[in-house]
Amino acid sequence: MLLRSASLSCARLDARILACFVAGAIMAACAPARSAPLEATPDGRRLALAFFDDFDSFRPWSGGSGVWRTTFRDGQAEDDYDLRTLKWNKELQLYVDPGMRAHPGEHNTVSDQAKGASALAGRPLGLNPFSVRGGALHITTDRTPTRLQDQLGGFKYTSGLITTQPTFSQTYGYFEMRALLPAGKGIWPAFWLLPSDFDWPPEIDVMESVGDPAKVFVTSHSKAAKSTGTEVSVTPGEFHTYAVSWDRDLLIWYVDGQEVRRQPTPMDMHKPMYLLANTAIGGDWAGAPDATTPFPAQFVIDYIRAYRFAP
């Protein structure tokens, strides 16, 4: 998610799973009953559940309780925008949450509206990209309301990010998400892992998609090995399970329980990592949205689970 310099091979693999239906123009998160936690990896290695969220509710981290942080790193930075977008990716969205406050920082555009922005600094804007419907978390990506653009640094899009940075990290294990991906030029959903010590790289991208939900990419980033990835074909408009098995020796990616890539574990990937899921917009890889991009876009997550390897 952080860099897009990986050389992506074009190993295309079919993956089909449970269908959902379309009600009017809205893709509903109506997958059949959720599967039970795994007892073993697809290749038979025994597992013990270490973390899970089935999203019967959404529990943001606040005041020392909750599960999911909604900004990057540890939530501390001199510039709030450094926690809410990845500038070096040239992303166009700001990750918002109901507690985010307006401020007239250096990213703001200069306009008559901006002159009054300082008066609103410190006032929560109440923007909420997170909702739970049908036992699934919906992360909504949308155009920034015109009236708020000058209060949000001129960013034209808002979206959501969740991380387990304050509550869960682990060295090695099996990590999975079951989700329905959004579609549209410039839309960039991802499920990934970053080190708890905030070093970078390494990074494990369990799943990324850029604009076309029929294609996902699985990738790793490392100082000790060349960053490479694999393109995988999936059926769009359906829920799929994206997973990675990570141990001292190997990284193995799975889509719907089928292995799609494996590689040796890089030398710098032997420390605790935490989980992230988000939808970015734009950047050099995804490109900017255009008139065909449907808004609002919904990244629908049925569950996120992490396992340790059982003895």
C-alpha positions as CSV (number, residue, x, y, z in Angstrom):
1,M,0.0,0.0,0.0
2,L,2.9,2.4,0.7
3,L,4.8,2.1,-2.5
4,R,3.9,0.9,-6.0
5,S,7.4,0.1,-7.3
6,A,6.8,-3.7,-7.2
7,S,7.1,-5.5,-10.5
8,L,3.9,-7.4,-10.8
9,S,3.8,-10.7,-12.6
10,C,0.6,-11.7,-14.4
11,A,-0.2,-15.1,-13.0
12,R,-3.9,-15.0,-13.3
13,L,-5.9,-17.4,-11.3
14,D,-9.7,-18.0,-11.3
15,A,-11.4,-17.8,-7.9
16,R,-15.1,-18.2,-7.3
17,I,-17.1,-18.1,-4.1
18,L,-20.6,-17.1,-2.7
19,A,-22.7,-14.8,-4.8
20,C,-24.6,-11.7,-3.6
21,F,-27.5,-9.9,-5.4
22,V,-28.1,-6.4,-6.6
23,A,-31.1,-4.5,-5.2
24,G,-31.6,-1.6,-7.6
25,A,-28.3,0.0,-8.1
26,I,-26.9,-0.9,-4.7
27,M,-24.7,-4.0,-4.2
28,A,-25.9,-5.6,-1.0
29,A,-23.7,-7.3,1.5
30,C,-25.9,-10.3,1.6
31,A,-23.5,-13.3,1.6
32,P,-24.7,-16.6,3.1
33,A,-24.0,-17.4,6.7
34,R,-20.5,-16.6,7.9
35,S,-18.0,-19.4,8.1
36,A,-16.6,-20.6,11.4
37,P,-13.0,-19.8,12.3
38,L,-10.5,-22.1,10.7
39,E,-8.9,-25.0,12.5
40,A,-6.1,-25.3,10.0
41,T,-4.5,-23.5,7.0
42,P,-5.5,-24.7,3.6
43,D,-2.3,-26.8,3.5
44,G,-3.2,-28.5,6.9
45,R,-1.2,-26.5,9.4
46,R,-3.0,-26.3,12.7
47,L,-4.3,-22.9,13.9
48,A,-5.5,-21.2,17.1
49,L,-7.6,-18.0,16.8
50,A,-5.7,-15.0,18.2
51,F,-7.8,-12.0,17.0
52,F,-11.2,-11.6,15.3
53,D,-13.8,-9.1,14.5
54,D,-17.0,-10.3,12.9
55,F,-18.3,-6.7,12.7
56,D,-21.6,-7.1,14.5
57,S,-20.7,-3.6,15.7
58,F,-17.9,-1.2,15.0
59,R,-15.6,-0.5,17.9
60,P,-13.2,2.5,17.2
61,W,-10.3,3.0,19.5
62,S,-10.9,6.0,21.8
63,G,-9.8,6.9,25.3
64,G,-8.0,3.6,25.8
65,S,-10.8,1.3,24.8
66,G,-12.2,-0.1,21.5
67,V,-10.4,-2.1,18.8
68,W,-9.7,-0.1,15.6
69,R,-7.6,3.0,15.3
70,T,-8.8,5.2,12.4
71,T,-5.6,6.9,11.6
72,F,-2.0,5.8,10.8
73,R,0.8,4.9,13.2
74,D,0.0,5.7,16.9
75,G,-2.3,8.6,16.1
76,Q,0.3,11.2,17.1
77,A,1.7,13.7,14.7
78,E,2.4,17.4,14.5
79,D,0.4,17.6,11.3
80,D,-2.9,15.7,11.5
81,Y,-2.9,15.1,7.7
82,D,0.2,12.9,8.1
83,L,-2.0,10.4,9.9
84,R,-4.8,10.6,7.3
85,T,-3.3,10.2,3.9
86,L,-0.1,8.9,2.3
87,K,1.4,11.9,0.5
88,W,4.2,10.0,-1.2
89,N,1.6,7.8,-2.9
90,K,-0.1,11.1,-4.2
91,E,-3.4,9.9,-2.8
92,L,-6.4,12.1,-3.1
93,Q,-8.4,11.1,-0.1
94,L,-8.4,12.0,3.6
95,Y,-9.2,9.3,6.1
96,V,-11.9,10.7,8.3
97,D,-13.8,9.8,11.4
98,P,-16.5,11.4,13.5
99,G,-13.9,13.0,15.9
100,M,-11.8,14.6,13.1
101,R,-11.5,18.3,13.6
102,A,-11.2,21.0,11.0
103,H,-8.0,23.1,10.9
104,P,-6.5,25.6,8.5
105,G,-3.2,23.7,8.1
106,E,-0.7,24.0,5.3
107,H,-2.8,21.8,3.0
108,N,-5.7,24.1,3.0
109,T,-6.6,26.0,-0.1
110,V,-6.8,29.8,0.1
111,S,-10.3,31.1,-0.3
112,D,-12.9,33.3,1.4
113,Q,-14.2,30.2,3.1
114,A,-10.7,29.3,4.4
115,K,-10.6,32.6,6.2
116,G,-13.1,31.3,8.6
117,A,-11.6,27.9,8.9
118,S,-9.6,28.8,12.0
119,A,-12.8,29.5,13.9
120,L,-13.8,25.9,13.2
121,A,-10.5,24.4,14.3
122,G,-11.1,22.1,17.2
123,R,-14.8,21.5,16.2
124,P,-15.4,17.8,15.2
125,L,-16.9,17.7,11.7
126,G,-18.8,14.5,12.3
127,L,-17.8,12.8,9.1
128,N,-18.3,9.0,9.5
129,P,-17.2,6.6,6.8
130,F,-18.0,3.6,9.0
131,S,-21.3,1.8,9.3
132,V,-22.4,-1.8,10.1
133,R,-25.2,-3.3,8.1
134,G,-26.1,-7.0,7.9
135,G,-23.2,-8.1,10.1
136,A,-20.6,-6.4,7.9
137,L,-18.5,-3.3,8.1
138,H,-19.1,-0.8,5.3
139,I,-16.2,1.7,4.7
140,T,-17.6,4.4,2.5
141,T,-15.5,6.5,0.1
142,D,-17.2,9.6,-1.2
143,R,-16.6,13.1,-2.6
144,T,-15.9,15.7,0.1
145,P,-18.9,18.0,0.5
146,T,-18.0,21.3,-1.2
147,R,-18.7,23.2,2.0
148,L,-16.0,21.2,3.8
149,Q,-13.2,21.1,1.3
150,D,-11.4,24.2,2.7
151,Q,-11.7,22.8,6.2
152,L,-10.1,19.5,5.0
153,G,-7.1,20.9,3.2
154,G,-8.7,20.9,-0.1
155,F,-8.9,17.1,-0.3
156,K,-11.7,16.2,-2.7
157,Y,-12.4,12.7,-1.3
158,T,-13.0,11.2,2.1
159,S,-12.6,7.6,3.1
160,G,-11.9,5.3,6.0
161,L,-8.9,3.4,7.5
162,I,-8.9,0.9,10.3
163,T,-5.8,-0.6,12.0
164,T,-5.2,-2.8,15.0
165,Q,-2.1,-0.8,16.0
166,P,-3.3,-0.1,19.6
167,T,-4.8,-3.5,20.3
168,F,-3.2,-6.4,18.3
169,S,0.1,-7.3,16.6
170,Q,1.8,-10.6,16.1
171,T,4.9,-12.2,14.6
172,Y,4.0,-15.0,12.2
173,G,0.5,-16.5,11.7
174,Y,-2.4,-16.7,9.3
175,F,-4.3,-13.5,8.6
176,E,-7.5,-13.4,6.6
177,M,-10.3,-11.0,5.5
178,R,-13.6,-11.8,3.8
179,A,-14.8,-8.9,1.8
180,L,-16.7,-7.4,-1.2
181,L,-14.6,-5.0,-3.1
182,P,-15.7,-1.6,-4.5
183,A,-15.3,-0.8,-8.2
184,G,-14.4,2.3,-10.2
185,K,-11.4,4.1,-11.6
186,G,-9.2,5.4,-8.9
187,I,-10.6,3.2,-6.1
188,W,-7.9,1.4,-4.2
189,P,-9.1,-1.0,-1.4
190,A,-6.4,-2.9,0.6
191,F,-5.8,-5.3,3.5
192,W,-2.2,-5.3,4.7
193,L,0.3,-5.6,7.6
194,L,2.9,-3.1,8.9
195,P,5.5,-3.4,11.6
196,S,4.6,-2.4,15.2
197,D,7.9,-0.5,15.5
198,F,6.8,1.8,12.6
199,D,9.8,0.9,10.5
200,W,9.2,0.6,6.7
201,P,9.6,-1.6,4.9
202,P,8.7,-4.5,5.6
203,E,5.1,-4.6,4.5
204,I,2.8,-7.5,3.6
205,D,-0.1,-6.7,1.2
206,V,-2.6,-9.5,1.6
207,M,-4.8,-7.9,-1.0
208,E,-5.0,-4.7,-3.1
209,S,-7.2,-3.8,-6.0
210,V,-7.1,-0.7,-8.2
211,G,-10.3,0.2,-9.9
212,D,-11.2,-3.3,-11.2
213,P,-12.5,-5.7,-8.5
214,A,-12.0,-8.6,-11.0
215,K,-8.2,-8.2,-10.3
216,V,-6.4,-8.2,-7.0
217,F,-2.7,-8.0,-6.2
218,V,-0.7,-9.8,-3.5
219,T,2.7,-8.3,-2.7
220,S,5.5,-7.9,-0.2
221,H,7.9,-5.1,0.4
222,S,11.3,-5.5,2.0
223,K,14.7,-3.9,2.4
224,A,16.2,-7.3,2.1
225,A,14.5,-8.6,-1.0
226,K,13.1,-7.3,-4.3
227,S,9.4,-6.2,-4.0
228,T,7.4,-8.4,-6.3
229,G,3.7,-9.3,-6.6
230,T,1.2,-11.4,-8.4
231,E,-2.1,-10.5,-10.1
232,V,-5.0,-12.7,-9.3
233,S,-8.3,-12.9,-11.1
234,V,-11.5,-13.1,-9.0
235,T,-15.2,-12.9,-9.8
236,P,-16.3,-9.2,-9.2
237,G,-19.4,-8.4,-7.2
238,E,-18.9,-11.4,-4.9
239,F,-17.4,-11.9,-1.4
240,H,-14.0,-13.5,-1.4
241,T,-11.6,-14.5,1.3
242,Y,-8.0,-13.1,1.1
243,A,-5.3,-14.5,3.4
244,V,-1.6,-14.8,4.0
245,S,0.3,-17.5,5.9
246,W,3.6,-16.0,7.3
247,D,6.2,-17.9,9.2
248,R,10.0,-17.9,9.6
249,D,10.6,-19.5,6.2
250,L,7.7,-18.7,3.9
251,L,5.0,-16.3,2.9
252,I,2.0,-18.0,1.2
253,W,-1.0,-16.0,-0.1
254,Y,-4.4,-17.6,-0.6
255,V,-7.6,-16.4,-2.3
256,D,-10.7,-18.4,-1.3
257,G,-8.5,-21.1,0.2
258,Q,-6.4,-21.6,-3.0
259,E,-2.7,-20.8,-3.0
260,V,-1.9,-18.0,-5.4
261,R,1.7,-17.1,-4.5
262,R,4.6,-18.1,-2.2
263,Q,8.0,-16.7,-1.6
264,P,10.8,-17.0,1.1
265,T,10.2,-14.7,4.1
266,P,12.6,-11.7,3.8
267,M,15.3,-11.3,6.5
268,D,13.7,-8.1,7.8
269,M,10.2,-9.7,8.3
270,H,10.6,-11.3,11.7
271,K,9.0,-8.9,14.0
272,P,5.4,-8.1,15.2
273,M,3.1,-6.6,12.6
274,Y,-0.4,-5.2,12.9
275,L,-3.4,-5.2,10.5
276,L,-4.8,-2.5,8.3
277,A,-7.8,-2.2,5.9
278,N,-8.7,0.9,4.0
279,T,-9.8,2.4,0.7
280,A,-7.5,4.9,-0.9
281,I,-8.2,7.1,-3.9
282,G,-5.9,8.1,-6.7
283,G,-2.1,8.0,-6.8
284,D,0.2,7.0,-9.5
285,W,-0.9,3.4,-9.5
286,A,-4.7,3.7,-9.2
287,G,-5.0,7.0,-11.1
288,A,-7.6,9.7,-10.5
289,P,-11.3,9.0,-10.5
290,D,-13.2,10.1,-13.5
291,A,-16.8,10.6,-14.6
292,T,-17.4,6.8,-14.6
293,T,-16.3,6.3,-11.0
294,P,-19.4,5.6,-8.9
295,F,-19.7,7.4,-5.6
296,P,-20.2,6.6,-2.8
297,A,-18.1,3.5,-3.1
298,Q,-18.5,0.7,-0.4
299,F,-15.7,-1.6,0.8
300,V,-17.8,-4.3,2.7
301,I,-15.9,-6.4,5.2
302,D,-17.6,-9.5,6.6
303,Y,-14.8,-10.3,9.0
304,I,-11.1,-10.0,9.8
305,R,-9.3,-12.8,11.7
306,A,-5.8,-13.6,12.7
307,Y,-4.5,-16.9,14.0
308,R,-1.3,-18.2,15.5
309,F,0.2,-21.5,14.5
310,A,-0.8,-24.1,17.0
311,P,1.7,-26.6,18.3
